[in-house]
Amino acid sequence: MSKPKPFQPSNILLVEVPPQFIALCEASGASPQAALRGMAAMLCGLRYDEDNRLVPLEDAIA
């Protein structure tokens, strides 16, 4: 089985977010970009592993 390719952005999307979202990201130490990528991945049933590769969520339990 081949390894998934590392994350490489292929599309750029400009999203307006409320200031509370930016404050929450700053308080947690996450960048807004990383937080939004993580949310989008979860909606797709994926997560980022330690090598910044997208993998299925069920592998997180193993």
C-alpha atoms as one frame of an Amber mdcrd trajectory, in Angstrom:
protein
   0.000   0.000   0.000   1.462   3.367  -0.989   1.917   6.175   1.511  -0.374
   9.214   1.239   1.215  12.335  -0.211   1.985  15.223   2.191  -0.461  18.106
   2.270   0.070  20.486  -0.636  -2.465  23.260  -1.062  -4.020  23.201  -4.501
  -6.759  25.776  -4.036  -6.840  29.083  -2.249 -10.007  30.148  -0.480 -10.504
  33.493   1.232 -12.784  33.118   4.247 -14.005  35.872   6.521 -14.001  34.707
  10.124 -15.204  36.478  13.258 -12.648  38.032  15.609 -13.652  35.493  18.267
 -12.306  32.697  16.045  -8.943  34.467  15.721  -8.842  35.021  19.497  -9.612
  31.341  20.130  -6.844  30.281  17.737  -4.350  32.636  19.398  -5.339  31.378
  22.865  -4.854  27.749  21.818  -1.625  28.365  19.906  -3.065  27.199  16.580
  -2.974  29.208  13.394  -6.369  30.016  11.868  -5.262  28.203   8.692  -4.395
  25.030  10.594  -7.648  25.159  12.566  -9.736  25.498   9.401  -7.767  22.755
   7.596  -8.311  20.468  10.577 -12.059  21.156  10.656 -12.352  20.548   6.905
 -10.401  17.295   7.243 -12.692  16.075  10.052 -15.760  16.803   7.921 -14.218
  14.592   5.232 -13.449  11.792   7.715  -9.713  12.547   7.700  -7.048  13.823
  10.067  -3.463  15.030   9.751  -0.783  12.691  11.114   2.554  13.706  12.626
   4.065  13.972   9.119   1.278  16.362   8.019  -0.297  13.662   5.822  -4.038
  13.165   5.540  -5.113   9.769   6.885  -8.544   8.278   7.686  -9.929   9.105
  11.138 -10.313   5.425  12.096  -6.492   5.051  11.945  -6.266   7.532  14.848
  -7.669   4.867  17.212  -5.187   2.112  16.247
